[in-house]
Amino acid sequence: MHKTIVIGGVIGAYGAKFLAENNEVTLIEEHKNENQPVHCAGLISKSGFERLKINPDKFILNKVRGAKFFSQNTSFEIRTNDTKAYVINRKMFDNELLNSAIDSGVRFINERAIDIQVSENFIVETKSSEFRAKNLVMATGANYKLHRKLNLDVPKFLNALQYEIFAECESDMVELHLTKDFFAWIIPVMDYARVGIAGYGNVKEKLDNFIKNLKQHRKVGEILARQAGLIPIYTPKFKTEYKFSDLNLRLAGDAAAQVKATTGGGVVMGCLAARHLADKNYENGWRMEIGNELYLHLMFRKFLNRKSIKYDDMLMLANKHKHIFYSADMDIASKLLKNLTAEFVRHPLMITDIFKILF
Ligand SMILES: Cc1cc2nc3c(=O)[nH]c(=O)nc-3n(C[C@H](O)[C@H](O)[C@H](O)COP(=O)(O)OP(=O)(O)OC[C@H]3O[C@@H](n4cnc5c(N)ncnc54)[C@H](O)[C@@H]3O)c2cc1C
């Protein structure tokens, strides 16, 4: 059996379980349970859980059946009768995947990997020990300290900030308020909501302004918790597999920027990619499964950002072609592309930019 060290959290734990089928796996993760900082809105598609073959029942906090999009002066909504996504408790979710990895034979080390040496083996140093293996997986999230130490590429990223706060909103609809570079979100949880924003620059100022505006027409209460983080931007050529003579290093999850550029969601895509960690050719394996989808998300994001001054017109157009969006899948962008009608694509608002971005 080959020895493999995995450093990281939820994506690392999910991948470690697959690796453990043929490897002796050590998972090094500095956080566990209560001390785990959450930097996630916890919105995961129902279809995503099905794809990952994970039963979400234990960690569901709320169910949502649609989304409302807001621009400066108008809005557009997709409201269905079915549950489309779950709002989950990330700590419980992460813990479940960790326990599942441990049950599959993965050795868990609850420590920080302080340093990595590359010699005959990877030597991963923690405060109390050293671990050696020829295979290393870094699923270290959007913390690129170890990338820099090993001279690996680092993706570009957006800043994100989220408050858990009492905010008046529909209990089963998420809200996306389009901004110049991304969007602000309101995700109903139980008797509170996760209200956040991602973008470039000072997101605290942006979020505080967003909430100030919200307060003008809705009841908004006190902030219960603050969560900040980075959202890596998917880059098609970002290298996720490195060779150091006979040593093999693989990156997964946010560490590999396997994140949907439309929404910043990385849990489903990261897990789908991590299933390929045990493949002979990892880079090829995960790209075959989700590379095109991540690329399309990136193209949609570029398209939206180009249109930021025309969001009102875009949402009005979307309202006229609502049927296109009803069977869309939060993760599989190609489904939306397939649904686009000639009439929609040929609209003057769409046609020039679609071609500029795709070709
Ligand atoms: C504000 C915000 C909201 C988001 N909302 C959503 C959402 O609603 N839905 C969604 O799908 N995605 C969302 N995301 C993205 C999602 O959180 C990430 O894509 C996902 O957590 C990636 O998982 P990961 O395992 O790669 O990284 P992480 O979840 O960050 O886990 C990495 C773990 O590795 C540990 N680690 C790092 N370095 C070391 C080290 N040297 N030694 C030991 N341990 C180490 C870290 O402490 C961490 O626990 C959001 C992100 C942000 C910032």
The ligand as a Gaussian input file, in Angstrom:
#p B3LYP/6-31G(d) Opt

LIG

0 1
 C      -18.312000      33.703000       2.878000
 C      -18.292000      32.420000       2.095000
 C      -19.489000      31.781000       1.808000
 C      -19.479000      30.578000       1.087000
 N      -20.669000      29.962000       0.841000
 C      -20.686000      28.788000       0.176000
 C      -21.912000      28.106000      -0.061000
 O      -22.985000      28.561000       0.338000
 N      -21.874000      26.917000      -0.742000
 C      -20.690000      26.381000      -1.185000
 O      -20.704000      25.314000      -1.813000
 N      -19.522000      27.013000      -0.963000
 C      -19.482000      28.185000      -0.287000
 N      -18.292000      28.805000      -0.040000
 C      -17.060000      28.139000      -0.473000
 C      -16.759000      26.955000       0.440000
 O      -16.752000      27.369000       1.779000
 C      -15.415000      26.362000       0.064000
 O      -15.384000      26.140000      -1.328000
 C      -15.177000      25.033000       0.775000
 O      -15.168000      25.199000       2.168000
 C      -13.852000      24.462000       0.306000
 O      -13.490000      23.384000       1.105000
 P      -11.939000      23.068000       1.323000
 O      -11.892000      21.797000       2.097000
 O      -11.208000      23.186000       0.053000
 O      -11.434000      24.272000       2.237000
 P      -11.848000      24.612000       3.719000
 O      -13.260000      24.320000       3.974000
 O      -11.346000      25.996000       3.952000
 O      -10.989000      23.591000       4.591000
 C       -9.590000      23.650000       4.613000
 C       -9.166000      23.218000       5.993000
 O       -7.774000      22.959000       5.968000
 C       -7.225000      23.455000       7.153000
 N       -5.824000      23.774000       6.929000
 C       -5.309000      24.717000       6.104000
 N       -3.965000      24.731000       6.190000
 C       -3.650000      23.760000       7.089000
 C       -2.414000      23.306000       7.612000
 N       -1.259000      23.850000       7.241000
 N       -2.427000      22.302000       8.516000
 C       -3.605000      21.739000       8.910000
 N       -4.802000      22.137000       8.462000
 C       -4.818000      23.140000       7.557000
 C       -8.025000      24.726000       7.427000
 O       -7.923000      25.122000       8.764000
 C       -9.416000      24.284000       7.051000
 O      -10.090000      23.734000       8.163000
 C      -18.251000      30.013000       0.653000
 C      -17.049000      30.668000       0.928000
 C      -17.064000      31.859000       1.646000
 C      -15.758000      32.541000       1.935000

